[in-house]
Amino acid sequence: MADQNRRRHRRGWTARRVLAVAGALAVVGAAVPVVADAALSHSARTLTVAADGSGRYRTVQAAIDAAAPGDIVSIAGGTYHEVVKVPSDKTGLTVKGATGNPEDVVISYGNASGTAAPGGGKLGTMGSATASFAAAGTTVSDLTVINTFDRAANRSAEGTQAVAVAAEGDRQVYRNDRIIGRQDTVLTWSPKATAQTRQYFVDDYIAGDVDFIFGNATAVFDHATIDAVDDGAAAGGVNGFLTAANTEASHKYGLLITDSTVRSTAKDGTYFLGRPWHPTASGVAQVVVRNTRLPAAVKTGTPWTDMGGFSWKSARFASYGNTRAGVAVSDGPQLADGQAADFTARKYLAGTDGWDPVGAGSSGTGVGPSGSSGSSGAVATGDTRNVREPVVPTAVCATVTSDLAMPGRTADAAEESAPPDTARLQKALDGCARSGSAPVAVRLKGADATRTAFLTGALTVHQGEVLVLDSNVTLYGSRNPSDYQVSGKPTCGTLSSSSGGCRPLITVAGADAGIEAVRAGDGSQGRIDGRGDQSILGTGTSWWQLATEAQKAGKNQNNPRLIQADDSDNFTLYHVDLLNSTNFHVVYNGGNGFTAWGVRIKTPATARNTDGIDPAGATNVTITDSFIMDGDDGIAIKAGSRASSNITVSGNHFYGTHGISIGSETTSGVSNVLFRDNTLTGTDSLGNTSGSSTGIRIKSSPANGGKVSDVSYLDTCLDTVRAPLVFDTHYSSGSGSGVPLFTGIVVNGVTATHSPSGAESTFVGLDSAHPLGLTLRNVNLDVTANTASYATVGAADSNLHLSGTGVSVTAVTGSGSAPRCTFPAYPAI
C-alpha cells in the first residue's frame, strides 16, 4: 500500500495536469461575452428533459443542442448517464433540476484525464468533465453531477484526474447542486487567464479528495458543504488537498470559501486547505478560507503545503474567522480584521461591472449529500435573510469596569444581598439606548486578572445597543429573588399554582440589540452565569432543586429566565457562554430576525426546565455553530399566540438535552424550518444522562396543537439517544379542541449509534383525517423499534419499518447515504 501511495503521489498529484481535450490542447484566448442581467432579445423557452420520454427530450445534451441563449433546460427526476457540454455561444442558459431536489436529478459519467479520446490521444483533465459549462451567464441549479471514475480500481493508471463540473464562463451561478468526485472534482476555469471570469457556488455540496476545487478563475463557495473524503491515510499522513489555485498574478481574487462547513471522517491532520498550482509562469495562487467550520482532518499549524517545487509561502493564502469544534482556528496566515472586509463574496465577484449574485440570495440551506425535497415538495429553506457571522460593534458608548472578584462563584453576604453592579450597569444601558440603525456597545471589562466579575439583578438592554463582555469577564446573576420580582405575581423563588413571578436576568426590549462577547485566541469568551446550582438567598434550596420540587408537588417554580427578548427585531447573540441558568436560557418571543452564532450553553442535563434556545412566535431565525447542553429541549420552536416561520438550525452540537424540538405549543402554526448538520448525544459532558433523551422531535396535542408544515432535517447524527425520532400529536396526553397536523416533514440523512436498551421512535398522527405526512430518506438507526399510527410515509434507503393503524408506506426515489458521524467533545469553558 505504501508503494502504491507513493506512485499515486508522483503521477496523479504532482505531475500536473495538461488541460487537453480529445488529445489536443484546449483553445484559449477567445473573448468571453458579458451577459446583461436584462432579458435576452427572444422570449425564453423551457425545454423539458425526461429519460422516460415524458419530456420533449430524452437526454440533457439533446435539449442543450436545441436551446437558444437565455432558454431554460428543465430536467425531470432520473439518472442521465451522459457527458454534457454547454458551448460558449449558449449564453444566459439555465440548466436546472425540475424537482428542486438535487438528489432527484443526477448526471453521471466516469471519464478520467487518461481515458482514451475518440480519434486518439487522451481526454486530458478538462476533457474528463462529466458536465462542462463554457457559456457566460449560465445558471445551474438543483442538480447532482458525478464523475464516477474509480481511482481505487486504477491505482497504476496515468491520468486519474476526473472532473465532475468544469465551470468555464463568466458570471456563472451554481445553486443547490451536488458535485461529487475524487481528484479534481470542480474546475473553475478562465479560458484566457487574464480575462474576468467569475463563478458563484452557493448552497452546494462538493465532495472529493485531491485538489478537488481548482483552477484559475475567480470563484466563491458560499454556504457550501465540502466533504473531504477519507482515502485511508493514517493520522498525520496525506489524504488530499481542498484547493489548488492557479490565479493569474494580476488578479487580486482567486478562490474564496466563506460561511461554509468542511467535514470529513478522515484521520486527524490528513488534509491540507490547499497548495499552489503552477501550470503557467504567471500564476500566483490566491485562496481565502473564512468563517468556515473545519474538521479535525484539516492539518493544524500549517494547513497549506508546497506543490511541484513551488512553496506555499510564495502564494496568497489566508484564513479568517474559522472554527474547529467551536473554537477559533488561527493556523497559517490570517487576515487582519481591517483586511477581512476586502475579501468577501461580493468583493470577489463585483469585477469591473458590479456583478452581485450574492444579493440574489443564498437560501442558507447548504443542502448536503442527503438534501431532499421529500415527496411533497422542496427542502425547507429556513431563514430568508442572507445571514453572515456577526461582528462585535466597534462603537463603544460606555465602558464599565469590574470592581469585584468572585472566587468560587460567590460574593460576600452583603454583596449577595444587594448586588453591587445592578444600578451602574443599568445606568450605562439606559444612557446608551439608541434609536438609529447602527448599534453601539456597552462594554464590560475586567480591572485586572482577578477582578473580572459583575454581580447583578435584573437588567434591560434597549434598542440599538449591544451588551459586550470581554473574553475574561463573567456576569453573575443575583441569588436574591427580590431582585427579579414582578409586581402582582407569585413570589419569585417559591412554588405556586402559577408562574411568572420573576423577571429574566436580562430583558431585551427593542430592535437591533445584542448580547455578545469577545472571543480570545484560546477560545475563551465572555460568560453569563445564572448560578442555578446555588441556594436561593435565605433558603437552603437551590433554584434547580426548586424546579424538581415543583415537579413532585404538581406546581410551578418561579425561577428567572436568563435572557428574554420580546418583539426585538434583529437581535444577536454572538460568542457568549451561558451557564447554569435557573430556568430557560434564551427565549426569543416574537420579532423578525434573530441570530445566535457561536453560543455555548452549559447546564447539566439534570437541571429541570432549562431549555437552551426557544424561538416563539418568531420569524427569520438562525441558530448556528453553537454548543448546547441543558436539562430540557436544546431547541424548542413554539407557536402559541403567534406563528413561527423561516428558521434555520445548523451546525450545532447538543449534549444531554431533550432534543431539537418543535412544540408543544403549535396553535398558531410552524412552517419552513430547516435543521441541518446537527449532532446530539444523550449524555452531557459531566456524564449525566438526559431525563428525556430525544433526537429529532415534533410534539403537540389537541390541548395546544396546530399545523406544522415544511420542516426538513438534513444530516443529523445521534449517539446514546433513547428516542431517535419522535413525531407525536398526543404529547403528554393533552386534550382540547386543537388540531395538531404535521405535514411536509422530511428526514433525510440520519444516523443513530449506541442507542440504549429500550430505544424507540414514535410516528403518531392525530387521526385518519389528520395523518402525519413524512418522508424518510437515508435513515440508519441501530435500534429500529417504533410505534406508528395514522401516518403517510414515503421512504427510500431507510432501515425503519413502520406499521400500525392507518399507516401507509410507499417507496420514493432517493440516492446518497446516511451521514458518517463524529461527535465532538464539549469544549473546555
C-alpha positions in Angstrom: 0.0 0.0 0.0 2.8 2.4 0.8 4.4 1.9 -2.6 1.0 2.4 -4.3 0.5 5.7 -2.3 3.9 6.9 -3.4 3.1 6.1 -7.1 -0.2 8.0 -6.8 1.6 11.0 -5.3 4.1 11.1 -8.2 1.7 10.6 -11.0 -1.7 11.9 -10.0 -0.8 14.7 -7.6 2.5 16.3 -8.5 2.9 15.7 -12.3 0.3 18.4 -13.0 -2.4 18.5 -15.5 -2.5 19.4 -19.2 -6.0 20.7 -19.9 -6.4 18.9 -23.1 -9.5 17.8 -25.0 -9.5 14.9 -27.4 -5.7 14.8 -27.4 -5.2 18.4 -28.4 -4.6 21.5 -26.3 -7.7 23.4 -25.4 -8.1 26.6 -27.4 -7.6 29.6 -25.2 -7.7 33.4 -25.7 -11.3 33.6 -27.1 -13.2 36.7 -25.9 -15.8 35.9 -23.2 -19.1 37.8 -23.8 -20.7 39.6 -21.0 -24.3 38.7 -20.5 -26.5 41.5 -19.2 -28.9 40.9 -16.4 -31.8 42.1 -18.6 -33.7 39.5 -20.6 -32.2 38.5 -23.9 -33.9 39.5 -27.1 -36.0 36.5 -27.6 -38.6 35.0 -25.2 -37.1 32.3 -23.1 -38.4 28.8 -23.7 -38.4 25.9 -21.3 -37.1 22.7 -22.9 -38.1 19.7 -20.9 -35.9 16.6 -20.4 -37.1 13.2 -19.2 -35.4 9.9 -19.6 -38.8 8.1 -19.7 -39.9 10.0 -22.8 -42.4 12.2 -21.0 -40.4 15.3 -21.8 -39.6 16.8 -25.2 -36.0 15.4 -25.0 -34.7 12.2 -23.5 -31.1 13.4 -22.9 -29.8 16.6 -21.4 -27.4 17.2 -24.3 -30.1 17.0 -26.9 -32.0 19.8 -25.1 -28.9 21.9 -24.8 -28.2 21.4 -28.5 -31.7 22.7 -29.3 -31.6 25.6 -26.9 -31.1 29.2 -27.7 -29.3 31.7 -25.5 -31.5 32.5 -22.5 -33.5 29.3 -22.6 -34.3 27.1 -19.7 -33.5 23.4 -19.7 -35.6 21.7 -17.1 -34.6 18.1 -16.2 -37.0 15.6 -14.7 -36.1 13.2 -12.0 -33.8 10.4 -13.0 -30.2 9.4 -13.7 -28.7 10.6 -17.0 -25.6 8.6 -18.0 -24.0 11.1 -20.4 -21.4 13.8 -20.9 -23.0 17.2 -21.0 -21.4 20.3 -22.7 -22.8 23.8 -22.8 -20.8 25.7 -25.5 -19.7 29.3 -25.1 -22.4 30.6 -27.5 -25.3 29.4 -25.4 -25.1 32.4 -23.1 -27.6 33.0 -20.4 -28.8 29.4 -20.3 -30.4 28.0 -17.2 -30.0 24.2 -16.6 -32.0 23.0 -13.6 -33.5 20.0 -11.9 -37.2 20.1 -12.2 -38.0 18.8 -8.7 -35.9 21.4 -6.7 -34.1 18.5 -5.1 -30.6 17.8 -6.4 -30.7 14.2 -5.4 -33.6 13.5 -7.8 -31.7 14.6 -10.9 -28.3 13.0 -11.5 -25.9 13.5 -14.4 -23.3 10.8 -14.2 -20.2 9.7 -16.2 -16.8 8.2 -15.5 -14.1 9.6 -17.7 -10.6 10.5 -16.5 -7.8 12.5 -17.8 -6.1 9.3 -19.0 -9.2 8.0 -20.8 -8.6 7.4 -24.5 -10.1 10.1 -26.6 -12.0 9.5 -29.8 -9.5 9.7 -32.6 -6.5 9.0 -30.4 -4.7 10.6 -27.5 -6.1 11.2 -24.1 -9.1 13.3 -22.9 -7.0 15.4 -20.5 -8.3 16.9 -17.3 -10.8 19.3 -18.8 -12.0 16.7 -21.3 -12.7 14.3 -18.4 -15.6 16.5 -17.1 -19.0 15.0 -16.7 -20.5 18.4 -17.3 -18.8 21.4 -18.9 -20.4 24.9 -18.8 -18.5 27.3 -21.1 -21.1 30.0 -21.7 -21.2 33.2 -19.8 -24.3 33.9 -17.7 -25.1 30.2 -17.1 -27.2 29.2 -14.1 -27.0 25.6 -12.9 -29.3 24.6 -10.0 -30.8 21.7 -8.2 -28.7 19.0 -10.0 -26.3 16.3 -9.0 -23.2 15.9 -11.2 -20.9 13.0 -10.5 -17.7 11.7 -12.0 -17.8 8.0 -11.2 -14.2 7.2 -12.3 -12.9 4.6 -9.8 -9.4 5.6 -9.0 -9.1 2.8 -6.4 -9.5 0.3 -9.3 -7.0 2.1 -11.4 -4.1 2.8 -9.0 -1.5 2.1 -11.6 -3.1 4.3 -14.3 -1.7 7.5 -15.5 -4.1 10.4 -15.5 -6.5 9.8 -12.7 -7.8 13.3 -12.6 -11.6 13.1 -13.1 -13.6 16.4 -13.2 -17.3 16.4 -12.3 -18.0 20.0 -13.2 -15.9 22.3 -15.4 -17.1 25.9 -15.0 -15.5 27.9 -17.8 -17.6 31.1 -18.2 -18.0 34.5 -16.6 -21.0 35.4 -14.3 -22.0 31.8 -13.7 -24.1 30.7 -10.7 -24.3 27.2 -9.3 -27.0 26.9 -6.7 -28.2 24.0 -4.6 -26.1 21.4 -6.6 -24.3 18.3 -5.5 -20.9 18.0 -7.3 -19.2 14.7 -6.5 -15.9 13.2 -7.5 -12.5 12.4 -6.0 -9.5 14.1 -7.7 -10.2 17.5 -9.4 -14.0 17.5 -8.7 -14.6 21.2 -9.6 -12.6 23.1 -12.2 -13.1 26.8 -12.1 -11.6 27.9 -15.3 -10.9 31.0 -17.3 -10.1 30.1 -21.0 -8.0 33.3 -21.1 -6.1 33.6 -17.8 -6.2 37.4 -17.8 -9.9 37.6 -18.6 -12.5 38.5 -16.0 -14.1 35.1 -15.2 -16.3 34.8 -12.1 -18.3 31.9 -10.7 -20.6 31.7 -7.7 -21.3 28.4 -6.0 -23.9 28.8 -3.3 -25.6 26.2 -1.1 -23.7 23.5 -2.9 -22.4 20.1 -1.7 -18.9 19.3 -3.0 -17.1 16.0 -2.4 -13.6 15.0 -3.3 -10.1 14.4 -2.0 -7.1 15.7 -4.2 -7.2 19.3 -5.4 -10.9 19.0 -5.7 -11.6 22.7 -6.0 -9.0 24.0 -8.5 -8.4 26.4 -11.3 -7.5 30.0 -12.4 -10.9 31.7 -12.3 -12.4 33.8 -9.5 -14.8 31.5 -7.7 -16.7 31.8 -4.5 -18.0 28.9 -2.5 -20.7 30.4 -0.2 -22.6 28.4 2.4 -21.2 25.2 0.9 -20.9 21.8 2.5 -17.4 20.5 1.5 -16.8 16.8 2.1 -13.2 15.8 2.3 -13.4 12.1 1.5 -11.4 9.6 3.6 -8.9 7.9 1.3 -7.4 5.8 4.1 -4.4 7.8 5.1 -3.1 7.3 8.6 -3.2 10.2 11.1 -0.6 12.7 10.1 -0.4 11.3 6.6 -1.9 12.9 3.5 -5.4 12.2 2.2 -5.5 15.2 0.0 -6.0 18.9 -0.6 -9.1 21.0 -0.7 -7.8 23.5 -3.3 -5.2 24.0 -6.0 -5.5 27.6 -7.3 -3.7 29.0 -10.3 -4.7 32.6 -10.0 -3.3 35.0 -12.5 -0.7 37.2 -10.7 -2.5 40.3 -11.9 -5.8 39.3 -10.4 -6.5 40.2 -6.7 -9.0 37.4 -6.2 -8.9 33.7 -6.9 -10.8 31.2 -4.7 -12.9 32.1 -1.7 -14.6 29.6 0.7 -16.9 31.5 3.0 -19.5 30.7 5.7 -19.2 27.0 4.8 -18.7 23.7 6.6 -15.9 21.4 5.8 -16.5 17.9 7.1 -14.6 14.7 7.0 -14.3 11.2 8.6 -10.7 11.0 7.6 -8.0 10.7 10.3 -6.8 13.9 12.1 -4.4 16.0 10.2 -4.6 14.3 6.9 -5.9 17.2 4.7 -4.4 20.5 3.6 -6.5 23.5 2.8 -4.6 23.9 -0.4 -1.4 24.1 -2.4 -0.3 26.4 -5.3 -0.7 25.0 -8.8 1.7 26.4 -11.3 0.9 25.2 -14.8 1.9 28.7 -16.1 4.6 31.0 -15.1 2.2 33.9 -14.4 0.1 32.1 -11.8 0.3 33.0 -8.1 -2.4 31.1 -6.2 -4.9 33.2 -4.2 -7.2 31.4 -1.7 -9.0 32.7 1.4 -11.0 30.4 3.7 -13.1 32.4 6.1 -15.9 32.0 8.7 -15.9 28.3 8.0 -16.2 25.2 10.3 -13.2 22.9 9.8 -12.9 19.3 10.9 -10.0 17.7 12.8 -9.0 16.1 9.5 -7.6 19.5 8.3 -4.0 19.9 9.5 -3.3 22.3 12.3 -0.3 24.6 12.5 0.4 24.8 8.8 -2.7 23.9 6.8 -1.1 24.8 3.4 1.6 23.0 1.6 4.0 23.2 -1.4 3.4 21.8 -4.9 5.7 21.0 -7.8 8.7 22.8 -6.3 6.7 26.0 -5.5 6.5 27.0 -1.9 3.1 27.7 -0.4 4.6 30.8 1.1 5.0 32.3 -2.3 1.2 32.1 -2.8 -1.5 34.3 -1.5 -3.1 32.1 1.1 -5.0 33.3 4.2 -7.7 32.4 6.7 -10.1 34.4 8.8 -12.7 33.6 11.5 -12.6 29.8 11.0 -13.5 27.4 13.8 -12.8 23.9 14.8 -15.1 22.2 17.3 -16.4 25.6 18.2 -13.0 27.1 18.9 -11.3 29.8 16.8 -8.6 28.5 14.4 -5.5 30.6 14.0 -3.4 28.3 11.9 -1.4 29.7 9.0 -1.6 33.3 7.6 -4.6 35.2 8.9 -6.3 38.2 7.5 -6.3 41.2 9.9 -9.7 42.5 10.9 -9.1 45.5 8.7 -8.4 43.3 5.7 -11.3 41.0 6.0 -13.8 43.5 4.6 -11.9 43.4 1.3 -12.2 39.6 1.0 -15.9 38.9 0.9 -18.1 37.2 -1.7 -19.3 40.5 -3.1 -15.8 41.9 -3.4 -14.6 38.8 -5.2 -17.5 38.8 -7.7 -18.0 42.5 -8.4 -15.4 42.8 -11.0 -15.5 45.9 -13.2 -19.3 45.7 -13.9 -20.6 45.4 -10.3 -22.0 41.9 -10.6 -23.7 40.9 -7.4 -25.3 37.4 -7.4 -24.9 37.4 -3.6 -27.7 39.9 -3.4 -29.9 37.5 -5.3 -29.7 35.4 -2.2 -28.3 32.3 -0.6 -31.2 30.3 0.7 -28.9 29.3 3.6 -29.9 25.7 3.1 -26.5 24.4 2.4 -28.1 21.1 1.3 -25.5 18.4 1.8 -25.2 14.9 0.3 -28.6 13.9 1.6 -30.5 17.1 0.7 -34.0 16.1 -0.3 -37.3 17.7 -1.0 -39.3 14.6 0.0 -42.4 13.5 -1.9 -44.3 16.6 -1.0 -42.1 19.4 -2.3 -38.7 21.2 -1.9 -36.5 21.2 1.1 -37.3 23.8 3.7 -35.2 26.9 3.1 -35.3 28.3 6.6 -34.2 31.8 7.4 -34.9 34.1 4.4 -32.1 36.5 5.4 -28.7 36.3 4.0 -27.1 35.6 7.4 -23.4 36.3 7.9 -21.3 35.9 11.0 -21.9 38.9 13.3 -19.2 41.4 14.2 -18.8 42.9 17.7 -19.6 46.6 17.3 -16.6 48.9 17.5 -18.6 52.0 18.5 -18.5 51.9 22.3 -20.9 54.1 24.1 -19.9 53.2 27.7 -17.3 51.0 29.3 -18.0 49.5 32.8 -15.0 48.1 34.7 -15.3 45.3 37.2 -14.5 46.0 40.9 -15.3 42.5 42.0 -13.5 39.2 42.3 -15.7 36.1 42.9 -13.6 33.1 43.6 -15.8 30.0 43.9 -18.6 32.0 42.1 -19.8 33.6 45.3 -19.5 37.0 46.9 -19.7 38.1 50.5 -23.0 38.2 52.3 -23.6 42.0 51.8 -22.9 41.8 48.1 -25.1 38.7 47.7 -28.0 40.5 49.4 -27.6 43.7 47.4 -25.7 43.0 44.2 -23.3 45.9 43.7 -23.4 46.2 39.9 -27.1 46.3 39.1 -27.5 50.1 39.3 -24.3 51.1 37.5 -24.9 48.6 34.7 -28.4 49.7 34.2 -27.3 53.3 34.2 -24.9 52.7 31.4 -27.5 50.8 29.4 -30.1 53.5 29.9 -27.7 56.1 28.8 -26.7 54.3 25.6 -30.2 53.5 24.2 -30.2 54.4 20.5 -33.0 54.9 18.0 -30.7 54.7 15.0 -29.8 51.6 13.0 -26.2 51.4 13.9 -25.8 49.6 17.3 -23.5 50.8 20.0 -21.7 48.8 22.7 -21.9 48.9 26.4 -18.6 47.1 27.2 -17.9 45.1 30.4 -14.2 44.7 31.1 -12.1 43.4 33.9 -10.0 45.7 36.0 -7.2 43.2 36.2 -6.6 39.4 36.1 -8.5 38.9 39.3 -11.3 41.5 39.2 -13.3 40.2 36.3 -16.8 39.6 37.8 -20.1 41.6 37.8 -22.9 40.6 40.2 -26.3 41.9 39.2 -30.0 41.6 39.5 -32.4 42.1 36.5 -31.2 44.3 33.6 -32.8 45.7 30.5 -30.9 46.0 27.1 -32.6 48.7 24.9 -33.0 49.3 21.2 -29.8 49.7 19.3 -27.4 48.7 22.0 -25.2 45.6 22.4 -24.0 44.4 25.8 -20.4 43.2 25.1 -18.4 41.1 27.6 -14.6 41.0 27.3 -13.3 37.4 27.0 -12.3 37.1 30.7 -15.5 38.7 32.1 -18.3 36.8 33.9 -21.7 38.4 34.6 -23.3 36.6 37.6 -27.0 36.6 38.3 -28.2 37.5 41.8 -29.4 34.8 44.2 -31.7 37.2 45.9 -35.2 36.5 44.4 -36.4 40.0 45.3 -34.1 41.3 42.6 -36.3 39.7 39.9 -39.8 40.1 41.5 -42.7 41.0 39.2 -45.3 43.1 40.9 -48.6 41.4 41.5 -47.3 38.0 40.5 -46.4 34.9 42.7 -43.3 35.4 44.9 -40.1 34.8 42.9 -38.2 31.9 44.3 -41.2 29.9 45.5 -43.6 27.3 44.4 -47.1 28.4 43.2 -50.1 27.2 41.3 -49.0 29.7 38.6 -45.7 31.1 37.2 -44.5 34.5 36.0 -43.2 35.8 39.3 -39.7 36.5 38.1 -38.2 38.9 35.6 -35.4 37.5 33.4 -31.8 38.3 34.4 -31.6 40.2 31.1 -34.6 41.5 29.2 -34.0 42.7 25.6 -36.5 45.4 24.6 -36.1 46.9 21.2 -34.7 46.3 17.7 -31.1 46.0 16.7 -29.9 44.9 20.1 -27.5 42.2 21.1 -25.6 40.3 23.8 -22.1 39.5 22.5 -18.7 38.6 23.8 -15.1 38.9 22.7 -13.6 35.5 21.8 -9.9 35.2 22.7 -7.3 33.3 20.7 -7.5 30.3 23.1 -11.3 30.1 22.6 -12.4 31.7 25.8 -15.2 34.2 25.6 -17.3 36.3 28.0 -19.9 34.4 30.1 -23.2 34.9 31.9 -23.7 32.6 34.9 -27.2 32.3 36.3 -25.9 30.2 39.3 -28.9 27.9 39.3 -26.9 25.4 41.2 -26.5 27.7 44.2 -29.0 28.3 47.0 -31.7 30.9 46.8 -30.8 33.6 49.2 -32.3 32.9 52.6 -33.0 29.3 51.9 -31.1 26.0 51.8 -32.7 25.2 48.4 -31.1 25.8 45.0 -33.0 27.1 42.0 -32.7 23.7 40.4 -33.9 21.9 43.5 -36.9 24.2 43.5 -37.7 23.1 39.9 -37.5 19.5 41.0 -39.8 20.1 44.0 -42.3 21.8 41.7 -42.5 18.7 39.5 -43.1 16.5 42.6 -45.7 18.8 44.0 -47.5 19.4 40.7 -46.8 23.1 41.0 -44.8 25.8 39.1 -41.4 27.0 40.2 -40.9 30.8 39.9 -37.4 31.0 38.6 -35.9 33.8 36.4 -35.0 33.0 32.8 -31.5 34.0 31.8 -32.2 36.1 28.6 -35.6 37.0 27.1 -36.1 39.2 24.0 -39.7 40.3 23.3 -40.6 41.7 19.9 -37.0 42.7 19.3 -36.2 42.6 15.6 -32.7 41.8 14.5 -31.5 40.5 17.9 -28.0 38.9 18.0 -26.3 36.5 20.4 -22.7 36.1 19.5 -19.7 34.3 21.0 -21.1 34.2 24.6 -21.1 31.4 27.2 -24.4 30.9 29.1 -24.0 28.9 32.2 -26.2 27.4 34.9 -29.5 29.1 34.1 -32.2 28.8 36.8 -34.8 28.3 34.0 -34.8 28.7 30.2 -31.5 30.1 28.9 -32.8 32.1 25.9 -36.3 33.0 24.8 -36.9 34.9 21.6 -40.5 35.9 21.7 -42.0 37.5 18.6 -39.8 39.6 16.4 -38.3 39.2 13.0 -34.6 38.4 12.8 -32.7 36.6 15.4 -29.1 35.3 15.0 -27.4 33.0 17.6 -23.9 32.3 16.5 -21.0 30.7 18.5 -23.1 30.4 21.6 -22.1 27.9 24.2 -24.7 26.8 26.8 -23.5 24.7 29.6 -26.0 23.5 32.3 -26.3 19.9 33.5 -28.8 17.5 32.0 -30.3 17.1 35.5 -31.3 20.7 35.8 -35.1 20.7 35.1 -36.7 23.2 32.7 -33.5 24.8 31.5 -34.3 24.9 27.7 -31.4 26.1 25.5 -32.8 28.4 22.9 -36.6 28.8 22.3 -37.8 30.9 19.4 -41.6 31.5 20.0 -43.8 33.3 17.5 -40.7 34.2 15.7 -39.7 34.8 12.0 -36.3 34.6 10.3 -34.1 32.9 12.9 -30.7 31.3 12.5 -29.0 29.3 15.3 -25.6 28.1 14.2 -22.1 27.0 15.2 -23.2 26.5 18.8 -22.7 24.0 21.6 -25.8 23.5 23.8 -26.0 21.4 27.0 -29.0 21.7 29.3 -31.8 19.9 31.2 -34.6 20.2 28.7 -35.1 20.9 25.0 -31.9 22.0 23.3 -34.0 24.0 20.8 -37.8 24.4 21.2 -39.6 26.2 18.5 -43.1 27.3 19.6 -46.1 28.9 18.2 -48.7 29.7 20.8 -50.4 33.0 20.1 -48.2 33.8 17.0 -46.8 31.7 14.2 -43.2 30.8 13.8 -41.6 30.5 10.4 -38.4 30.7 8.4 -36.0 29.2 10.9 -32.6 27.6 10.3 -30.8 25.4 13.0 -27.5 24.3 11.5 -24.0 23.1 12.5 -24.8 22.8 16.2 -23.9 20.2 18.9 -26.3 19.1 21.6 -25.4 17.3 24.9 -27.9 15.7 27.3 -30.8 17.7 26.1 -34.4 16.6 25.3 -33.7 17.1 21.6 -34.1 19.6 18.8 -37.8 20.2 19.1 -40.9 21.9 17.7 -43.7 22.3 20.2 -45.5 21.6 22.3 -47.3 24.8 21.6 -48.1 24.9 17.8 -51.6 26.5 17.9 -50.7 29.4 15.5 -48.6 27.2 13.1 -44.9 26.5 12.4 -43.6 26.4 8.9 -40.4 26.4 6.8 -37.9 25.1 9.3 -34.5 23.7 8.3 -32.4 21.6 10.7 -29.1 20.8 9.1 -25.8 19.2 10.1 -26.6 18.9 13.8 -25.2 16.3 16.3 -26.9 15.1 19.5 -25.6 12.9 22.3 -27.9 11.6 25.1 -25.4 12.4 27.9 -23.9 15.7 29.0 -20.2 16.4 29.4 -20.5 15.6 33.1 -21.7 12.1 32.4 -25.4 12.8 33.3 -28.0 11.0 31.1 -30.8 13.1 29.7 -34.1 12.6 31.6 -35.9 12.6 28.3 -33.2 11.5 25.8 -34.5 12.6 22.4 -33.1 13.4 19.0 -35.5 14.9 16.4 -38.9 15.7 17.9 -42.1 17.4 16.9 -44.6 17.3 19.8 -48.1 18.7 20.4 -51.6 17.6 21.3 -55.2 18.8 21.0 -54.6 21.0 24.0 -52.3 23.4 22.1 -52.0 21.9 18.6 -51.9 23.5 15.2 -50.3 22.9 11.8 -46.6 22.2 11.5 -45.5 22.1 7.8 -42.4 22.1 5.6 -39.8 21.0 8.1 -36.6 19.4 6.9 -34.0 17.5 9.0 -30.8 17.0 6.9 -27.8 15.1 8.0 -28.5 14.5 11.7 -26.1 12.5 13.9 -27.4 10.8 17.1 -25.5 9.0 19.8 -26.8 7.3 23.0 -30.3 8.7 22.4 -33.3 6.8 23.7 -35.9 8.3 21.3 -34.2 9.0 18.0 -37.2 10.2 16.0 -40.4 11.4 17.7 -43.4 12.8 15.9 -46.2 12.8 18.5 -49.6 14.5 18.2 -50.6 13.2 21.6 -47.8 14.6 23.6 -48.4 14.4 27.4 -52.0 13.2 26.6 -53.2 16.8 26.3 -56.8 17.2 25.4 -58.7 20.1 23.9 -60.1 21.4 20.6 -56.7 21.9 18.8 -55.8 20.0 15.7 -52.1 19.1 15.6 -51.2 18.3 12.0 -47.7 17.6 11.0 -47.2 17.6 7.2 -44.4 18.1 4.7 -41.9 16.7 7.1 -38.6 15.5 5.6 -36.0 13.5 7.4 -33.1 13.0 5.0 -29.8 11.6 6.4 -29.8 10.4 10.0 -27.5 8.0 11.8 -28.1 6.7 15.3 -25.4 4.9 17.2 -25.1 3.3 20.7 -28.8 3.7 21.3 -29.6 2.4 24.9 -31.8 -0.6 25.7 -35.4 0.2 25.1 -34.8 2.8 22.5 -37.8 3.5 20.4 -39.1 6.1 17.8 -42.6 7.4 17.5 -44.6 8.3 14.4 -48.2 9.1 15.5 -50.6 11.3 13.6 -53.8 12.6 15.1 -56.4 10.5 13.3 -57.3 9.3 9.8 -58.3 12.8 8.7 -55.0 14.3 10.0 -52.2 11.8 9.4 -48.5 12.5 9.9 -47.1 13.4 6.4 -43.4 12.3 6.4 -40.6 11.4 4.1 -37.7 9.3 5.3 -34.5 9.0 3.2 -31.1 7.6 4.2 -32.1 6.7 7.7 -29.8 4.3 9.5 -30.8 3.6 13.2 -29.0 1.0 15.2 -32.3 0.3 17.1 -35.3 0.4 14.8 -38.2 -0.3 17.3 -41.0 2.1 16.7 -44.6 2.9 17.4 -46.7 4.2 14.5 -50.3 5.1 13.7 -52.1 7.4 11.2 -49.0 8.2 9.1 -48.5 8.6 5.4 -44.8 7.9 4.8 -42.6 8.0 1.7 -39.3 6.0 2.3 -36.1 5.4 0.5 -32.9 3.8 1.9 -34.4 3.6 5.4 -34.0 0.7 7.8 -37.1 1.7 9.6 -40.2 -0.5 9.0 -43.4 1.3 10.0 -46.7 -0.4 10.5 -49.9 0.2 12.5 -53.4 1.6 12.3 -53.7 4.0 9.4 -50.0 3.7 8.4 -49.2 3.8 4.7 -45.7 3.5 3.4 -44.7 4.0 -0.2 -41.3 3.9 -1.9 -39.9 7.2 -3.2 -36.8 7.9 -5.3 -33.6 8.6 -3.4 -29.8 8.5 -3.5 -27.0 9.4 -1.2 -26.4 7.9 2.2 -26.9 8.4 5.9 -24.2 10.7 7.4 -21.0 9.4 8.7 -20.8 10.9 12.1 -18.2 12.3 14.5 -19.2 13.7 17.9 -17.0 16.5 19.2 -16.4 16.7 23.0 -17.9 19.7 24.6 -15.3 22.4 24.6 -13.5 23.4 27.8 -15.1 26.6 29.0 
